Amino acid sequence: MFKKPLQDLKTSAPLRNSDRKKFRQKVVQQFSIEQLASGPGSNQNPNSTSSGEGDVNLGDILVPEGILSVKFRSHTDEAGIIYLSPKPPYDPLFFTFGKAKDDEFIIPTGKSSASSAPVYTLWKCPHLIPTISTPQAVIPKLTGGADLMAPGVITYPPDLESSQIVSISAYITPSTPSSVDTTTSSGVRLSYPLAVGSMVIPSSSLTNTSKGKVVDVLHAYGDHLWSIGGKREPPSEGLPFGRAGSDVGKDENQGDDKAAEADTEAQTIEKLASEVVDRTDDFEGRDDLREDVSAILRTSALQALSSSLSSLPKSSFPISASQLYTSHLLPSRPAYIPSSLSSTEEATTPVDIKHSSFKTLTSFLKSLEKEGLIKTKDIRGELHLTSFDTTHSALAEHQPYKTVGEADKKAAKKEAKEKEEAVKSGKAAGAIDVVECWKPQGTNVKFFEECKLSTSKSYTHSEVRAALQTYINLNKDQLIDPRKQHLIKLDPILASVVLSKDEWIDNLKREDILDRLIRGMQPWYQIKFPGEEVSSPKKGSPPVIKIDVKMRQGRKACTLTTGLEAWKIDPAALADELRIKCASSTSVSDLPGKNAGKEVLVQGKQVKIVLELLEAKGISKRWIQS
């Protein structure tokens, strides 16, 4: 994220005291600082660390008074916030990115402010987040913008989840050369964290033969975020093996015996490191592959110019090069894999700008401009697309094809449909199953007696349908007209069941008769919650959760949710979830009336988010009124 200079860095400003306290609380909760401080081997008070003058709150060290915040936009057009130390050289402490402020990860940049001189956060508190180790030779690649691949992982915690934030340390043996000044003692050690990233896959799926990306590196020692501060070097001493939460390796026996086998393992690590480095340079010396990728990118540009870009209004221009690349060029790549790019060791080869002969996006766009396809302009140090020639011969000759973006949308739509159908059918994991049934009453008692069925029993929808079909089969000579078999004649019994006093109808469709028959019966229902027995039958229709949007105090909209108690949903817990999901304030209040339940209020028009959250809890849309 920070391998290139930030394209838009605003002016820093100190956080208000109330905002600092909120941010400090988020840091304490996200990184489980209380649990960290009171863990094994700690003799300190929870949530505190020792200084020369007594106990100092660890949360206040990580989020000091006067902490500054500055908004930024990366070279990939991602918006975020950097939190800086309050004193020179204003080292970055944390950064966040994403639109939903209460739903974003707080990521330690590596820097913090202690009582006197600033030091790196993860070098001050290396146990703040889980650590993965990698050979020393891989670290410069990570600093250069590469991600951590599976062959480069040596040790890792066994319980890491996908998207979890982790740090990356160099795995050091006595004979391992070190490009970072980390003086080692005897035995295997880890360097202090040198990079921070997000897990792409859970660690449980890692094996000795795993391939592909494991960590999406967000920030590394030596990148442009690191250079904002004092540009300090890592601590010279290393960490004993197992102290940074990485004492699990790809082999179950990997651990204490590594120190005794350091020389042999150093050779293995060097070989492993060379394999990882080679994976990042798969295209070196392969001009044919680079030409193929370049041709595909040019075709993707023609596809984007003739489709997504041509449909944009003039007010959408100019478009930054990064936005053009991520939002239009990449989704316009062909959905198929050319044989020349699928014959390599990997099943697929990345088709992106760094694997093309252009190497950079600027060079690629300049080549299109040279052809006369587009016009560009440098705005605040970044290239922008200002216009393109819709009458160009290359666009006229271009044949549309199925794109990666279309394939992804189709797959996502299919997945959403399957999920919706699973929820409707009650087959989704954790789905709440509702069984509706009806009991004969009033005029339809005679109908069930004619079908020789019990009038004291309740029947499901399919059972009522079967009873109606049985009755029709028993009296088909009187009820079915051979010329109009889709209509059923109403004999005196059916007429008394399905018709009101003022109605005079000779025949109806089967479905209409079934609907009227069920409407005249007494409704009952049962609810089965996951892991529980079916509840006792209750008279009436199943309860419905209501979601309403109301305007309060002029134009301020708020979303109200009621009827949660019947579905065993705690209103207070739902309010907490909505506060995070919607990034809005919430409240819980009593409804008027005795035992009327509670009402959850969330600011803004949040019907879609509330609906998705309730569906995720196993409640079908059928029982949600919005």
Protein Blocks (a to p, Z undefined) as FASTA:
>chain_A
ZZpccfbdcddddddfklmmmmmmmmmmmnommlmmmmghiabdehiacdfkbccdfklm
mmcghiacdddddfkopacdddddfbdehiafbdcedjblmlcccddfhiacdfkbgcdf
klmmmmlpccddddfklmmmmmnopacdfklpmbdcfkbcehiacdddddddfklccfbd
cdddedjdddddfbdcddfbdfklpcfkbgcjfbdcfbdghiaklmmmnopacdfbdcde
hilopabcfbfkgcjkmmmmmmmmmmmmmmmmmmmmmmmmmmgoplmlmmmmmmmmmmmm
mmmmmmmmmmpcfklpccdfklmmmmmmmmmpcfbdcfklmmmmbfbdcddfklmmnlpa
klmmmmmmmnomaccddeehiacdfbdcfkbfklmmpccdddfklmmmmmmmmmmmmmmm
mmmnopaghiacdddddddehjllmmmmmnopafkbccdfklmmmmmmmmmmmmmmmmpc
fklmmbccddfklmmmmpcfkbccfbdcfklmmmmmmmmpccddddddehiacddddedj
ddddddddddeehjaccdddehklmnopafklmmmmmmmmnopacdddddedehkbpadd
dedjfklmmmmmmmmnopafklpcZZ
